[in-house]
């Protein structure tokens, strides 16, 4: 998995942008309003997200609309899968133990 994914996700502003873009595509102005960031700061974060493949730009006349691209998240999900299985197995074991335990 690419280190770029971690460098994107480590920043809380970029995570907040991804959460908003998960709901629907948005313009820079909408993101500025929602996140209470300056326009230059918002554009900087969007450039990082675009360069790392997390968002794509849709053009509508003069406007740029940013949309989530799930490909990097799919890569992250694949990396997390073995850990998810590990925890699921442990939680299943705990559940079985609690189900078979005599009440006190």
Wavefront OBJ file of the C-alpha trace (Angstrom):
o trace
v 0.000 0.000 0.000
v 1.204 3.472 -0.878
v 2.557 5.784 1.824
v 0.598 8.560 0.095
v -2.602 7.116 1.529
v -1.318 7.565 5.070
v -0.017 11.081 4.379
v -3.489 12.034 3.147
v -5.408 10.448 6.009
v -3.187 11.813 8.767
v -4.555 15.330 8.252
v -7.910 16.016 9.988
v -8.943 18.640 7.417
v -8.482 16.180 4.560
v -10.420 13.512 6.454
v -13.224 16.035 6.967
v -13.197 16.835 3.232
v -13.411 13.153 2.376
v -16.368 12.772 4.742
v -18.187 15.640 3.026
v -17.354 14.330 -0.442
v -18.643 10.913 0.577
v -22.088 12.524 0.846
v -21.956 14.184 -2.582
v -19.623 16.077 -4.944
v -18.946 19.677 -3.878
v -17.366 22.880 -5.122
v -14.429 24.543 -3.406
v -16.773 27.214 -2.070
v -19.042 24.637 -0.473
v -16.066 22.977 1.203
v -14.779 26.356 2.433
v -18.170 27.085 3.991
v -18.573 23.643 5.565
v -15.051 23.356 6.959
v -14.477 26.963 7.998
v -11.137 27.015 6.146
v -9.755 29.690 3.879
v -10.079 29.205 0.143
v -6.279 28.849 -0.321
v -6.061 26.238 2.465
v -9.013 24.331 1.018
v -7.448 24.386 -2.451
v -4.139 23.140 -1.041
v -5.823 20.181 0.643
v -7.841 19.429 -2.502
v -4.636 19.403 -4.556
v -3.155 16.800 -2.190
v -6.337 14.725 -2.404
v -6.411 15.010 -6.201
v -2.709 14.190 -6.631
v -3.074 11.105 -4.431
v -6.162 9.908 -6.331
v -8.727 10.408 -3.556
v -10.749 12.953 -5.534
v -11.392 13.725 -9.159
v -12.357 17.042 -10.679
v -15.558 17.406 -12.662
v -15.917 20.535 -14.767
v -19.205 22.374 -15.084
v -18.576 25.437 -17.257
v -16.312 27.617 -15.089
v -16.857 25.633 -11.900
v -14.759 22.777 -10.607
v -16.666 20.178 -8.679
v -14.749 17.699 -6.557
v -15.958 14.116 -6.221
v -14.667 11.236 -4.137
v -12.748 8.526 -5.986
v -12.941 5.328 -3.905
v -9.906 3.584 -5.462
v -7.383 4.504 -2.717
v -9.935 3.594 -0.062
v -10.348 0.189 -1.686
v -6.595 -0.281 -1.393
v -6.741 0.714 2.278
v -9.664 -1.652 2.883
v -7.680 -4.526 1.353
v -4.741 -3.723 3.633
v -7.023 -3.688 6.693
v -8.781 -6.982 5.842
v -6.366 -9.337 7.691
v -6.642 -7.173 10.808
v -10.422 -7.123 10.550
v -10.427 -10.945 10.361
v -8.153 -11.103 13.406
v -10.529 -8.973 15.455
v -13.621 -10.769 14.178
v -12.119 -14.130 15.209
v -11.303 -12.786 18.668
v -14.717 -11.233 19.108
v -16.360 -14.485 17.992
v -14.317 -16.369 20.599
v -15.307 -13.878 23.295
v -18.963 -14.130 22.271
v -18.827 -17.930 22.438
v -17.201 -17.760 25.875
v -19.870 -15.356 27.165
v -22.666 -17.485 25.699
v -21.452 -20.652 27.411
v -20.498 -19.104 30.752
v -22.635 -20.013 33.742
v -24.454 -17.034 35.260
v -23.115 -16.055 38.668
l 1 2 3 4 5 6 7 8 9 10 11 12 13 14 15 16 17 18 19 20 21 22 23 24 25 26 27 28 29 30 31 32 33 34 35 36 37 38 39 40 41 42 43 44 45 46 47 48 49 50 51 52 53 54 55 56 57 58 59 60 61 62 63 64 65 66 67 68 69 70 71 72 73 74 75 76 77 78 79 80 81 82 83 84 85 86 87 88 89 90 91 92 93 94 95 96 97 98 99 100 101 102 103 104
